Amino acid sequence: MFTALAVARTVQNRTGLALRNVIRQLRPLRSATIAINGAIQTFQPAIDPDRRALLDALAGKALTK
């Protein structure tokens, strides 16, 4: 429980947003892996600039708006 609280506080401090808002914004970002005739291809999600800034903030980079 303590670890979850620490992670939530870190997310809020780095992004300046409520944890619920961060989760809602990042939930749609998913990759897809498709295998056709033995060839495996992974498709990354298209990330708009707002979501990229949010991900950068979580990675410890400065959040710019």
N, CA, C and O atoms as a GROMACS GRO file, in nm:
protein
  260
    1MET      N    1   0.083  -0.119   0.000
    1MET     CA    2   0.000   0.000   0.000
    1MET      C    3   0.088   0.126   0.000
    1MET      O    4   0.059   0.222  -0.070
    2PHE      N    5   0.193   0.123   0.078
    2PHE     CA    6   0.281   0.239   0.086
    2PHE      C    7   0.349   0.266  -0.048
    2PHE      O    8   0.367   0.382  -0.086
    3THR      N    9   0.387   0.160  -0.119
    3THR     CA   10   0.451   0.177  -0.249
    3THR      C   11   0.355   0.240  -0.349
    3THR      O   12   0.394   0.328  -0.425
    4ALA      N   13   0.230   0.197  -0.350
    4ALA     CA   14   0.130   0.254  -0.440
    4ALA      C   15   0.110   0.402  -0.413
    4ALA      O   16   0.098   0.482  -0.506
    5LEU      N   17   0.108   0.440  -0.288
    5LEU     CA   18   0.095   0.581  -0.252
    5LEU      C   19   0.216   0.660  -0.298
    5LEU      O   20   0.202   0.772  -0.348
    6ALA      N   21   0.335   0.604  -0.282
    6ALA     CA   22   0.457   0.672  -0.325
    6ALA      C   23   0.459   0.690  -0.476
    6ALA      O   24   0.499   0.796  -0.525
    7VAL      N   25   0.417   0.588  -0.551
    7VAL     CA   26   0.412   0.598  -0.697
    7VAL      C   27   0.310   0.703  -0.739
    7VAL      O   28   0.337   0.784  -0.828
    8ALA      N   29   0.193   0.703  -0.676
    8ALA     CA   30   0.088   0.800  -0.710
    8ALA      C   31   0.137   0.942  -0.683
    8ALA      O   32   0.114   1.032  -0.764
    9ARG      N   33   0.204   0.964  -0.570
    9ARG     CA   34   0.256   1.098  -0.538
    9ARG      C   35   0.363   1.141  -0.638
    9ARG      O   36   0.368   1.257  -0.677
   10THR      N   37   0.448   1.049  -0.678
   10THR     CA   38   0.552   1.081  -0.776
   10THR      C   39   0.490   1.120  -0.909
   10THR      O   40   0.534   1.216  -0.972
   11VAL      N   41   0.389   1.046  -0.953
   11VAL     CA   42   0.321   1.078  -1.079
   11VAL      C   43   0.258   1.217  -1.070
   11VAL      O   44   0.271   1.297  -1.163
   12GLN      N   45   0.192   1.246  -0.960
   12GLN     CA   46   0.128   1.377  -0.943
   12GLN      C   47   0.231   1.489  -0.937
   12GLN      O   48   0.209   1.596  -0.995
   13ASN      N   49   0.342   1.467  -0.869
   13ASN     CA   50   0.445   1.571  -0.858
   13ASN      C   51   0.514   1.597  -0.991
   13ASN      O   52   0.544   1.712  -1.024
   14ARG      N   53   0.540   1.492  -1.067
   14ARG     CA   54   0.611   1.509  -1.194
   14ARG      C   55   0.523   1.571  -1.303
   14ARG      O   56   0.572   1.646  -1.387
   15THR      N   57   0.393   1.540  -1.301
   15THR     CA   58   0.305   1.589  -1.407
   15THR      C   59   0.225   1.712  -1.368
   15THR      O   60   0.186   1.790  -1.455
   16GLY      N   61   0.202   1.731  -1.240
   16GLY     CA   62   0.117   1.841  -1.196
   16GLY      C   63  -0.030   1.812  -1.216
   16GLY      O   64  -0.113   1.902  -1.204
   17LEU      N   65  -0.064   1.687  -1.246
   17LEU     CA   66  -0.202   1.647  -1.270
   17LEU      C   67  -0.244   1.544  -1.167
   17LEU      O   68  -0.160   1.478  -1.105
   18ALA      N   69  -0.375   1.530  -1.148
   18ALA     CA   70  -0.427   1.426  -1.060
   18ALA      C   71  -0.402   1.290  -1.123
   18ALA      O   72  -0.404   1.276  -1.246
   19LEU      N   73  -0.378   1.190  -1.042
   19LEU     CA   74  -0.349   1.055  -1.090
   19LEU      C   75  -0.460   1.004  -1.181
   19LEU      O   76  -0.432   0.941  -1.284
   20ARG      N   77  -0.584   1.030  -1.145
   20ARG     CA   78  -0.698   0.984  -1.227
   20ARG      C   79  -0.692   1.044  -1.367
   20ARG      O   80  -0.722   0.976  -1.465
   21ASN      N   81  -0.654   1.171  -1.378
   21ASN     CA   82  -0.642   1.237  -1.507
   21ASN      C   83  -0.530   1.175  -1.590
   21ASN      O   84  -0.547   1.154  -1.710
   22VAL      N   85  -0.418   1.146  -1.529
   22VAL     CA   86  -0.306   1.084  -1.599
   22VAL      C   87  -0.346   0.947  -1.654
   22VAL      O   88  -0.317   0.915  -1.769
   23ILE      N   89  -0.413   0.869  -1.572
   23ILE     CA   90  -0.457   0.736  -1.616
   23ILE      C   91  -0.554   0.747  -1.732
   23ILE      O   92  -0.544   0.671  -1.829
   24ARG      N   93  -0.648   0.838  -1.725
   24ARG     CA   94  -0.746   0.856  -1.834
   24ARG      C   95  -0.678   0.897  -1.965
   24ARG      O   96  -0.718   0.852  -2.073
   25GLN      N   97  -0.576   0.980  -1.955
   25GLN     CA   98  -0.508   1.026  -2.076
   25GLN      C   99  -0.421   0.917  -2.138
   25GLN      O  100  -0.410   0.910  -2.260
   26LEU      N  101  -0.359   0.834  -2.056
   26LEU     CA  102  -0.265   0.734  -2.107
   26LEU      C  103  -0.329   0.599  -2.138
   26LEU      O  104  -0.269   0.518  -2.208
   27ARG      N  105  -0.448   0.573  -2.088
   27ARG     CA  106  -0.513   0.444  -2.109
   27ARG      C  107  -0.527   0.406  -2.258
   27ARG      O  108  -0.504   0.290  -2.291
   28PRO      N  109  -0.563   0.497  -2.347
   28PRO     CA  110  -0.580   0.458  -2.487
   28PRO      C  111  -0.450   0.425  -2.561
   28PRO      O  112  -0.454   0.370  -2.671
   29LEU      N  113  -0.335   0.457  -2.504
   29LEU     CA  114  -0.207   0.433  -2.571
   29LEU      C  115  -0.166   0.287  -2.554
   29LEU      O  116  -0.118   0.246  -2.448
   30ARG      N  117  -0.187   0.210  -2.660
   30ARG     CA  118  -0.152   0.067  -2.657
   30ARG      C  119  -0.087   0.030  -2.789
   30ARG      O  120  -0.121   0.085  -2.894
   31SER      N  121   0.005  -0.063  -2.783
   31SER     CA  122   0.066  -0.114  -2.905
   31SER      C  123  -0.005  -0.243  -2.945
   31SER      O  124  -0.077  -0.302  -2.864
   32ALA      N  125   0.015  -0.284  -3.069
   32ALA     CA  126  -0.045  -0.408  -3.118
   32ALA      C  127   0.064  -0.492  -3.184
   32ALA      O  128   0.147  -0.440  -3.258
   33THR      N  129   0.062  -0.622  -3.157
   33THR     CA  130   0.155  -0.715  -3.220
   33THR      C  131   0.073  -0.812  -3.303
   33THR      O  132  -0.019  -0.877  -3.253
   34ILE      N  133   0.109  -0.822  -3.432
   34ILE     CA  134   0.035  -0.906  -3.525
   34ILE      C  135   0.132  -1.005  -3.588
   34ILE      O  136   0.242  -0.968  -3.629
   35ALA      N  137   0.091  -1.131  -3.596
   35ALA     CA  138   0.171  -1.235  -3.662
   35ALA      C  139   0.095  -1.285  -3.784
   35ALA      O  140  -0.016  -1.338  -3.771
   36ILE      N  141   0.155  -1.268  -3.902
   36ILE     CA  142   0.094  -1.314  -4.026
   36ILE      C  143   0.199  -1.394  -4.103
   36ILE      O  144   0.307  -1.343  -4.133
   37ASN      N  145   0.167  -1.518  -4.133
   37ASN     CA  146   0.258  -1.607  -4.207
   37ASN      C  147   0.397  -1.612  -4.147
   37ASN      O  148   0.497  -1.610  -4.219
   38GLY      N  149   0.405  -1.617  -4.017
   38GLY     CA  150   0.534  -1.628  -3.948
   38GLY      C  151   0.606  -1.496  -3.928
   38GLY      O  152   0.707  -1.492  -3.858
   39ALA      N  153   0.558  -1.389  -3.988
   39ALA     CA  154   0.620  -1.257  -3.970
   39ALA      C  155   0.548  -1.185  -3.856
   39ALA      O  156   0.425  -1.173  -3.856
   40ILE      N  157   0.626  -1.139  -3.760
   40ILE     CA  158   0.568  -1.069  -3.645
   40ILE      C  159   0.596  -0.920  -3.658
   40ILE      O  160   0.711  -0.879  -3.676
   41GLN      N  161   0.491  -0.840  -3.648
   41GLN     CA  162   0.503  -0.696  -3.661
   41GLN      C  163   0.437  -0.630  -3.540
   41GLN      O  164   0.325  -0.665  -3.503
   42THR      N  165   0.508  -0.535  -3.479
   42THR     CA  166   0.452  -0.459  -3.366
   42THR      C  167   0.428  -0.316  -3.411
   42THR      O  168   0.516  -0.252  -3.468
   43PHE      N  169   0.309  -0.268  -3.386
   43PHE     CA  170   0.270  -0.132  -3.421
   43PHE      C  171   0.258  -0.049  -3.295
   43PHE      O  172   0.181  -0.083  -3.205
   44GLN      N  173   0.332   0.059  -3.288
   44GLN     CA  174   0.328   0.150  -3.174
   44GLN      C  175   0.213   0.248  -3.191
   44GLN      O  176   0.174   0.278  -3.304
   45PRO      N  177   0.158   0.299  -3.082
   45PRO     CA  178   0.048   0.395  -3.093
   45PRO      C  179   0.098   0.530  -3.143
   45PRO      O  180   0.213   0.568  -3.120
   46ALA      N  181   0.010   0.602  -3.210
   46ALA     CA  182   0.041   0.740  -3.248
   46ALA      C  183   0.022   0.826  -3.123
   46ALA      O  184  -0.085   0.828  -3.063
   47ILE      N  185   0.128   0.897  -3.084
   47ILE     CA  186   0.124   0.976  -2.961
   47ILE      C  187   0.124   1.124  -2.997
   47ILE      O  188   0.220   1.174  -3.056
   48ASP      N  189   0.016   1.194  -2.959
   48ASP     CA  190   0.007   1.336  -2.988
   48ASP      C  191   0.099   1.414  -2.892
   48ASP      O  192   0.143   1.359  -2.791
   49PRO      N  193   0.129   1.540  -2.923
   49PRO     CA  194   0.224   1.618  -2.842
   49PRO      C  195   0.187   1.631  -2.694
   49PRO      O  196   0.276   1.633  -2.609
   50ASP      N  197   0.058   1.640  -2.662
   50ASP     CA  198   0.017   1.652  -2.521
   50ASP      C  199   0.051   1.524  -2.444
   50ASP      O  200   0.101   1.530  -2.332
   51ARG      N  201   0.023   1.409  -2.505
   51ARG     CA  202   0.054   1.281  -2.439
   51ARG      C  203   0.205   1.260  -2.431
   51ARG      O  204   0.255   1.204  -2.334
   52ARG      N  205   0.279   1.305  -2.534
   52ARG     CA  206   0.425   1.293  -2.534
   52ARG      C  207   0.484   1.374  -2.418
   52ARG      O  208   0.575   1.328  -2.350
   53ALA      N  209   0.431   1.494  -2.396
   53ALA     CA  210   0.478   1.578  -2.285
   53ALA      C  211   0.449   1.510  -2.151
   53ALA      O  212   0.530   1.517  -2.059
   54LEU      N  213   0.334   1.446  -2.141
   54LEU     CA  214   0.298   1.375  -2.018
   54LEU      C  215   0.393   1.257  -1.994
   54LEU      O  216   0.439   1.235  -1.882
   55LEU      N  217   0.422   1.181  -2.099
   55LEU     CA  218   0.515   1.069  -2.087
   55LEU      C  219   0.656   1.117  -2.054
   55LEU      O  220   0.727   1.054  -1.976
   56ASP      N  221   0.698   1.229  -2.113
   56ASP     CA  222   0.829   1.285  -2.082
   56ASP      C  223   0.838   1.326  -1.936
   56ASP      O  224   0.940   1.306  -1.871
   57ALA      N  225   0.730   1.385  -1.885
   57ALA     CA  226   0.728   1.425  -1.744
   57ALA      C  227   0.739   1.304  -1.652
   57ALA      O  228   0.807   1.310  -1.550
   58LEU      N  229   0.672   1.196  -1.689
   58LEU     CA  230   0.681   1.073  -1.608
   58LEU      C  231   0.821   1.013  -1.614
   58LEU      O  232   0.865   0.949  -1.519
   59ALA      N  233   0.890   1.034  -1.725
   59ALA     CA  234   1.026   0.982  -1.739
   59ALA      C  235   1.127   1.071  -1.668
   59ALA      O  236   1.246   1.039  -1.664
   60GLY      N  237   1.080   1.182  -1.611
   60GLY     CA  238   1.170   1.270  -1.536
   60GLY      C  239   1.215   1.390  -1.615
   60GLY      O  240   1.295   1.470  -1.564
   61LYS      N  241   1.167   1.406  -1.737
   61LYS     CA  242   1.200   1.522  -1.818
   61LYS      C  243   1.102   1.635  -1.783
   61LYS      O  244   0.996   1.609  -1.726
   62ALA      N  245   1.136   1.756  -1.816
   62ALA     CA  246   1.052   1.872  -1.783
   62ALA      C  247   0.922   1.867  -1.862
   62ALA      O  248   0.921   1.834  -1.980
   63LEU      N  249   0.812   1.902  -1.794
   63LEU     CA  250   0.681   1.911  -1.858
   63LEU      C  251   0.666   2.051  -1.914
   63LEU      O  252   0.676   2.149  -1.841
   64THR      N  253   0.642   2.059  -2.046
   64THR     CA  254   0.625   2.190  -2.110
   64THR      C  255   0.483   2.202  -2.160
   64THR      O  256   0.427   2.108  -2.216
   65LYS      N  257   0.426   2.319  -2.139
   65LYS     CA  258   0.289   2.344  -2.188
   65LYS      C  259   0.286   2.475  -2.258
   65LYS      O  260   0.181   2.516  -2.308
   0.00000   0.00000   0.00000
